[in-house]
């Protein structure tokens, strides 16, 4: 396996950066839910998002679209309260701008409910997949950062950037 393949390294780095953002709970399966249009319509209307697997999928895809498109402020807006407490929006933008790979699409491949207010989604970028946890807070689905991400964020943007550079997970280093 050629580890320096031009498509594998950026994809792996982006997934590592995203892994710092979310939970690494393993899961499998794909639950059927209501059509995606209904979840998106409810969210766009400003009302409560559907407390369904499809509502969680729709919100997760929005987070990943924002992140891969470079809208880091918009991705941070979709964090849980705990995630927002761990890192300010300014530091999150600084860290993501310094270390994330922008422009590689992230697609959801499956999702399942875990209780009534938590869902686990699987996202794939290039050939790598990762699980993420979405939590229902204040009538909206929010991305729950993984413990590793929370620890990284609490160090502050500059230390987090240095740690990712040292680990080789900062895509722009």
N, C-alpha and C positions, 0 to 999 in steps of 0.2 A: 504494500500500500504506500503510495506516495503522499506523505503528509503535507507536502508543500504545494499540492494541487491548487491552482488559483481560485477554485470555487469552494473547496472544502475549508480552507483556513478562515476566510471571512465568515462563512456560515457558522463554523464552530465558534468563532469569537462572538458572533452576534447571539448565538444561543447561550453561551456562557454569561454574557451580559444580561440577557433576559432571565437566566436562571437566578441571578442575584436579585431579580425583581419579584420572584414568585416562589411558590412552594414546590417541593420536589416529590410530592406524594405520588406514588405509582397508581395507575388505574388502567382499566380496559373497558371495552364495550362502548356502545353508543345508544343512548336512550332517545326514543322518538319524542318530539315535543310539538308545539304548535308551529305553524309556518313562520319563517324568519321575518317576513314582512309585518306580522302582527307584533312581534317583539320590538322591531325597529320603530313601528308606528306609535306604540305606546311610549317609548322613550322619547321620540321626537315631539310628542304632544305635551311633554312636561309632567305627565302623570307617573304613577308608580310603574316600574318595569315589571314585566311578568315574572313571578317567582317560579320559573320553570327552567328546565335544562336549556330550552331554546332561548330564553331570556339571558341566561348566563353565557351561552355561546355567542349571542349577538354582541353583548357587552365586551366579552373577551376579544372578539375579532376587532372591535373598535379600538381597544387598547393596543393591540398588536399592529393595527394599521397606522395608528398615530406614532407609535414607537419606530416602526420601520420606515415611516415617511419623514422622520425627523421632527415631529411635533411632540417634543419631550414634555412641554408644559401641559399639553392635552393628555398625554399618557399619565403624568403625575396626578392630574385632576381625577383620574379614575382609580387612584389608590385607596385602600382602606384608611380609616382614621389612624390606625397604628402605623401604617406606612408613611403617611404624611407627617406624623410626629417624629419619625426616625430621620427624615431628611427634608430640608426645606425645598421648595420648588426651584429656587435659584441654584442650590447645590446639585439637585437632581439633573437640571439642565446642563450644568457645568460638567458633571461626571459623564452624562450620556453623550454630550458633544465631544468630549475628549476620547471616549473609549468605545462607543457603540458603532456598529456597522450600519450605516443608513442606506436604505434603498433595497434591501433584500426582503421580499415579501414573506410574511409568516401566515400560514394557513392552519386552521383548526381541522383536525382529523377525527376527533371524537370527543364526547363529553358525557358525564353522568352526574346525577344528583348524589350528594352525600348528606343525607338529612334533608331538612326543609329550607335551610338558609345557606347552604354551601354546595358548590359544584366543582368538580375537577374536570379540567379540559386538557386535551392533548394538542399541542401546536407543533407544526413541522416547518422547518426552514431548511431548504435544500434536502439533504438526506438525513438530518438529525431531528429527533422528536424529543419533546420535554413536556412534563405535566405541570400544570398551574392550578392554583386554587382561587376561585371566585367566591366572595362572601356577599350576602345580601345585607346591606346597611342602609338605613333611611330610605327604603323603597327603591334602591338602586343596586345593581351588581357592581362590586369593586374588586380590583385585583389585590390579593393578599401577598405581600412580599415574603419570600422564604426567610427562615431564620438567618441564613448566611447573608442574605441581602440586607436585612435589618442591622446585623452586626457591622457590615461594610459601611452602611449609610451613617451609623452613629459615629464613625471615625471622622466624618466630614469629607467634603469633596476632594480636597487636595490629598489627604491620606488614602482615600479610596482609589483615586487615580493612580497614585504611586503603587499601591498594593496590586492593582490590576496590571500595571506595567511590569512589575516584578514577576507576577504569575504568568505573564505572556497572554493575558486575556483582554488587553486593551488594544482594540483593533487599529487605532490610529497612532500607535507608538512606533 
